[in-house]
Amino acid sequence: MISGATSGAPLARRNPVAKLAAALVLSVLLLATLDPVAPAVAIAVELAVVPLFGLRYRTVLRRMLPLLLSAAGVLITLVIFAAERTGTVLLAAGPLLVTTGVLVTALGLALRLLAVALPGVLVFATTDPTDLADALIQNVKAPPRFAIGALAAFRLVPMLAAEWRLMAMARRARGVDAGRDPIRRLRLFASTGFGLLVLAIRRGTRLATAMDARGFDSETPRSSARRQRFGPADAGLVVGAAGVGGLSLAVGVAAGVFRPLLG
């Protein structure tokens, strides 16, 4: 759980599997349409329940910043390079032609990206990785080797950023610097990324060997130190997420803009 999150918040203390299932159900329902109304309604509901997860809007915004930039990139790219220009012309400036059809499609994809990603941000910001691994083993009956391996990988992700900075500092200390040359920067980026990949593979190999040595590859049943219960409130969270997805689609249908993904 990240700093700034309140563990005692109503939705933050729900079962990790329930939160993950709720995010998955909502995402699947939102992927069924291409219109911008359904994801806009879903985003409004998701933002409204942020305090129930014990998070501050500033924290969520900081976490969503890369996704916001990606959504803006999707919107601009589709508006400029879309093949079909249907609907009423809104802007005609030389080769740039913006129509209502293009704008609706671009908005739908950009908003859907945010609506699908935001639940994942809320879930992982309020879920302890160890609790998630325990819940996968106890509630979903996932293999312990898979669950603990995923937990270890999740714990090791922050180390990648630290190692990247360390490798960059070591290269600068040796006088290896790209300066303002974009080609050299690209080459340096590629070589640093390859070195980081080699380190990650080596660490993963050592981790797999250590897990096998501790019996994770055997068929012996393993016990869990912390009990993860899936109760009525957890089931209600999943049902509520399905309800939000259904409501979003219903609003799109009522507005007359529903565009099914298939058909």
Salt bridges, closest charged atoms under 4 A:
ASP128 OD1 - ARG155 NH2 3.85
ASP128 OD2 - ARG226 NH2 3.76
ASP131 OD1 - ARG226 NH1 3.45
ASP134 OD2 - ARG226 NE 3.93
GLU163 OE2 - ARG203 NH2 2.38
ASP212 OD1 - ARG145 NH1 3.33
ASP217 OD1 - ARG145 NH1 2.70
ASP234 OD1 - ARG14 NE 2.97
